[in-house]
Amino acid sequence: MSALPAPTEQWRAELLAGREALRQSYLRAATPRRQLHAHSRLIDRTLRGLWQVLRPAAPAALVATGGYGRGELFPFSDIDVLVLLAEAPGSHERASLERLVGMFWDVGLEVAHSVRTVQECVDAAAADITVQTALLEARFLAGSRRLYRDLTAAVAAGLDAQGFFKHKTLEQEQRHAKHQDTAYALEPNLKEAPGGMRDLQTIQWIARACGLGRRWPDLHRHGLLLRAEAVQLARHENLLHDLRIRLHYLAGRREDRIVFDYQTPLAEQCGYRGSPTRRPSEQLMQRYYTTAKAVTQLNTILLQNLEARLAGESDAAPLALNERFQVRGERLEACAEDLFERDPRAILESFVLLQQHQELRGMTARTLRRLWRDRQRIDGAFRRDPANRDRFMAMFRAERGLLHELRRMNLFGILGQYLPVFGRIVGQMQHDLFHVYTVDEHILMVIRNLR
């Protein structure tokens, strides 16, 4: 293999040194967002320097897209870049572009690149929601700013917020199905599984497409999130980022699953210590599963709020089910804001109604928030109440929908509150290859098999 040209060797050495310095500083004092942005800036400097060495002769722009465009570049993630051209390249331009991309790889950048004109970007975005999503996060790096502005204007003009919402929610449903609609696997995927990073990014993408901002405080300012929920989401996002960064460093490559072999060293890095009854890995994984559950809850609420914002105010009056509950937009809603506070029995009744009316798509965001807030009203007296016991047992006697409602109750913390012994094993795992799900998920699967 021939030696690299001197400037390329210099860029390669500086990139390696910069990445190693970032790794060491992160393991000493972890700040995920700062780390991701610092890595993005390091790659920015490298790409801009190489662009100056071998930039195309014709008008062109170098654009960061995807997660790199967002400024969240994980240690071993692909670097998504777009070479934006004013017109289709000729043979000379193609040869120049090949040398440029080759130089990116020579210095050690694992670049996922595309070469397109503005119109080709528009056409590709119209045909592929993944391309449209990546371009939504485009960020200028070098070259022609006019071309970059033309791109962002064209992408914005071709964006249909309602269509984008439908595509991204369908994409999320399909992605969840690939993971059996559970976050509680032995080796969960931090990025793709339910409750993972993609669920957070889906919300951010839709919000950006709707012109509602890019960060959680933006959604709070637009009335889609409570302040406490915005704080929770930032905290959960920080944990997922931290675990993914550490996984990349532990594996020495891109790794998005908390694989069995890395769970113990990852837990020890995060400061967990073993006890006579629980290993560090079991403590870490229970925290992860709790986080994934909370992300799923907030994702459900936010998607409903975004859908309602896109649809606008409906003139249709809600349909009464009984004196306590009504149906609004195919979702169950408490008639009064303080229903669960005044009458905690209605908590279990809401799940019985969902089981009986399987045409409903769940509860409204307003009712879910009140359910979550008032779940602490399920206490000893609530459990001893014969009416509550009858409602709970009625769910088991129904012909259909038991597992679905038990999982919904578990997701929103109701099942563990009503059955404290179940609550103690929520998110609990055993560190062995035989138990592929958490204890609570195993029990629910046993119920499914019995049914």
N, C-alpha and C positions, 0 to 999 in steps of 0.2 A: 504494500500500500504506500503510495507516494505521500510525502510530507505535505501538510496543508500550507497555503500561502501565509506569510508572516502575519498580516492583519487578521486572518481567520484564526490562526493559532492564538493570537492575543485575545480575541473575543471569546474563544473557547475557554481559555484559562481564567479570564475574568468571570465568565458565567459560572464555571465550576466553583471558584472561590466564593462568589456571591451566594450561591445556593448552600454551600457548606456553612457559611457564616449565618445564614438564616436558620438552618437546621439547629446549629448549636445554641443560638440565642433563643429559639423557641423552646427547646428542651430545658433551658434554664428558667425562663419566665414566660409562660404561655399567654399570649393574647391573640386569639384566632383571627379577628378581623384585621388587626395590624399586620399579622404575618401574611395573610392572603393579599393584602394591598401591597406590602413590600415586595412580595414575589412578583406580582404583576408589574410593578415599577421596574424591577430588575430586568424582566423580559422586554418591557417597553424600551429600555435603554439599548438593549442588545439588538432588537429588531430595527430600531431607528438608525443605529450605527451601521448595520449591514445594508440597510436601504440606501444610505448615503454612499456606500462603497459601490453598489451595483444597482442603482435605481433604473427603472425602465426609461427609455428616451421619450416615449409618448406620454401625454398627460395620464397620470395614474395616482391612486391613493392606496395606502396600506391601512386596513381597518381591522380592529379587534372585534370579535363577535363572541356570542355564547357567554359562558362563565368568565372567560378571559376579558371579554368586553365589559362585563359587569364589574371587573376588578377583583374577582374572587378566584384566584388561580391556586389550586392545591399543588403540593410538591411534585407529583408525577402525573398530573392531568394533561390531556392534550391541549395544545395551544391553538385555538381556532382563529384563523386569520383569513381575511378576504383581500385579494388584490383587485381593486376596482379600476376598471378601464373606461376610457371615453368611448372606445369603439373596439370591435373585435380585433384581436392581434393578428398581425401578419407573421410570416415565418421568422423574420428577424426579431420581432417582439417576443414570440414564443420561445426562441432560444435564450433570449435575455432573461425571461421569467423563469425558465428551467434552471439557469445558473443561480438566480436569486434564491429559489426554493432549495436548491441543492446546498447552497451556502448555509441556509438556516439549519439544515440537518447536520452539516459538517461541524458546526460549532456546538451541537448537542441539543438542539431544540426539536422536540417531537411535535412538529407542526401539522395540523389538519387544515389544509388550505383549499381555497376555491379561487378561481379567476373568472370574473364576470363583469359585464357592463351593467349600468344601472337598470336598463330594461330587462336584461337577463335575470337580475336579482328580483325584480318585480314579478316576472313570470315564474321563477322558481318558488317564490314565497306564496304565490297564488295556488301552486300545485302541491306544496308540501308545508304543513303547519310547522314542522321542525325548522325549516329554513326561515320561515316568517318569525318564529320565536327567536332564533339566533340573531336575525337582523334587528329585532326590536331592541337588542342590547348592544348595538354597534357603537364603537368608540373610535374616534380618529387617532391614528398613530403618526402617519407621515404622508408626504406627497401633496396632492391637490385638495385643498379644503373645499373648493367649489364643487368638485365631484362628490365629496363626502356629503355636503349639504344637499346636493341633488338626490343622493341616495336616501337620506333621512326623510326628505320631503316626499319622495315617491313611496317609501314604505308606509309613512303615516297616511298618505292619501288612499292607499290600497287596503287599509286596515278596517275591517268590519268588526266592531267590538262584540256584537252579539254572536256572530259566527265564530269569532275567536274563542269566546267563552264556551260555546258548545263543543268545539273541537278539543279544547284543553280539558274540559271535564270528562269527555269521552275517553281521551287519552289516559287520564288518571284512573278511570274505572278499569280500563284494559290493563294498565300497569299493575293495579292492585290484584286483579284476577290472576296474573302471572305469579304472584306471591301468595296465592290462596287466600287473599283478602285478610291477611293477618300480619301483624308486626312481630308476633311472638315466636318466630322460628329460632332454632338453636344458633344459627349463623345469619342473623338478619343483615339485609343490605341497607346500609346507612343512607344511600342515595335514592334507591328506587322503591323500597318496601313501603307499605302504608305507615304513615307517621314519620317518614324520612324527609330528607332535604327536598326532594322533588315536590312533596306536598306543600312545602313552604314556598318554593319557587313558582309553583302553579298559581298561587294567590298573587304573588308579586307580578308575574307576567300579565295576568288578567287585569290587575289594578293599573298597570302601566298602559295597557291597551285601551283602558277606559279613561285615561287621563287623570287618574286618582293618585299619582305619585309612585315612588319606588320603595319606600321604607315603611316600617310599621307605624311610626309617628304620623306619616302622611295619611294612612288609613284611619287613624284615630281622629285627625283633624277633619276628615270627610264624614265622620259619624258612622263608620263601618266597624270600628273596634272601640271597646272601652279602654281607658288608659291602662288599667291593670292587665288587660289582655295583650296590649301592645308590649308591655314590659315582659309578660310571660313568653311571648313569641320570641322576643330578642334573646331571652335567657335560653330557651330551648334551641334556637338556631345556633347560639354560641357553643352549646354542648356538642351538637352534631358536627359543627365545624372542627371543634377541638379533636373529637374522636377520629374524624376522617384524616386530619393532618397527621395525627400520631400513627394511624394505621399505615399511611403512605411511608412514613419514615421507618416504621418497624419492618415493613415488607421490602423496602427498597425499590418499590414499583407502585403503580396504581393498584390500589386494593380498596374496594368499597364495602366489602362484607366484613363483619366482625367475626372472622373465622375462628374456629375452636382453638387452634394453636396460638392465636394472638391474644386471646381473652385474658389470660393471666398476666403476661407482661404489660398489656395495655392497662389493666386494673392497677398494677403496681406503679406504673408511670403516673397514673391519675391520683395516687396517694391512698389507695384502699389497702387496709391491713386485714389479715385473716383473723377470725374468731374461732372459738371451739366448735361453733355450729355452722359457720358460713365462710366460704372461701372469698378472697378478694374478687375473683371473677364473678361470683354469684351476686355480690353487692353491686358491682359495676353494671352488670346486665339488668338487674332489677331497676336501677336508675334509668338505664336506656329505655326499657320497656315503659316505664312511667312517663318518660318524655315523649315517646312515640304515641302513647295514648292521648296525652294532652295536645299534641300537634294534630292528631286526627279530630279531636273535639273541636278545636279552633278552626281547622280547615273546613269542617262541616258548617259551622256558624258563618264563616266568612264567605264561602261559596253561596250560601243562601242570601246573604246581604248583597253580594255583588249581583246575583241574578235578579233580585228585587230592584236594585238600582238601575239595571239595564232595561228591565221590563217597564219601569215607571209605576205610578200609582194605579192600582186596579179599581175600577168602579164596581166590581162585583162584590156584593155583600157576603160575609162569611156564612157558611151553612152550619146551623146548630146541630150538634150531636146529642147533647143533653144540657142540663142547666150549668154545667161546669166547663164543657169543652165544645169547640167549634172547629170547622175545617176552613182553612184559608189557603188558597193556592195549592191544593192537594196535600196540605200539611196540617197536622193536629196542632191546635192552639188553645191555650187556657183562656177562658173568657175574661178573667180578671187577672191583673198583674200580680196580685198578692194571693192567688189561689192556694199555692203550695204552703205558703206561710200560714194562712187561715185554716186550711184543711189539709194536713199532710197526707191523709188517706188518698188524696187525688194523685199522689206521686205514682203509686202502683196502678191506680186506675188508668193513668195515661198509657202505660204499656199494655194493659189488657185491651184498651180501645185500639191501639195500633195492631195488636194481634188479630182482633176481630175485623178490622178494616184494612185489609192488606193492599187495597188500592192506594192507600196513603203513602207518601214518600218520606215519612218521618215527622218530626216536630219542627215548628217554626223556630227561627233563631232566638226570638224573644222568649219563647217557652223553654228552650234548651238552657238559656242563661239562668232563668229563674229556677229550673230544676237543679242545675249545678249549685247554685247559691244556697238553696233550701234543703239540699240532701242531708244536712246535719240534723234535720228534724226527724230523721229516722233513728229513733233511740229505743231504749228498752221497752218503754210503754207502747211505742208504735209496733214493735215486734210481737208484743203480747196481745195486741188488739185482735180479737177473732175475725173482724171484718177484713183486716189486712192479710191475715193468714188465708182466709177464704179466697181473696183476690189472687194471691200468689199461687195457691194450689190450683185455681181455675185455669191458670196458664198451662199447667201440666196436663190438665184434662182436655184441653182443646185439641182438635184434630191436626191443626197446622200452626206453624209460626213460632213454636216454642224456642228453638235454638236461636232464631233471628232476634227475638226479643230478649233472651238471656244475654246474648252478645251485646245488644244495644244497652241493656242495663249495666253490663260490665264496663262498656266503653265510657259511660257517663258516671261511673262510681256509685251506682245505686245498688247493684247486686252485692258488692262487698260491704256496703253500709247496712243492708238488710240482713245479710248473713256474715257476721264478723269473722267467723272461721274461714270463709271464702276470701274475705278481704285481706287476710294475712298471707295468703298464697298468691295474690295477684302480682304478676310480673316475676314470680320466683322461679328460678331454674335450678337444675342440677347439672354440675359440670361433668357431663359424660356424653358420649356419642349416641347413647340409647334414647335419651329423652330429647326429642327434636323440637318440642315446644315447651313453653312455660307450664307450670302446674295448673294454673287456672284454665289455660287453653286446652290442656289434656282432658280436664274434667268436662269441659263443654263438648269436646269431640266424642267422649264416651257417651254423653247424653244424645248426641247426634246419632251415634251408632245404635244405641238402644231404641231410639225412635224408629 
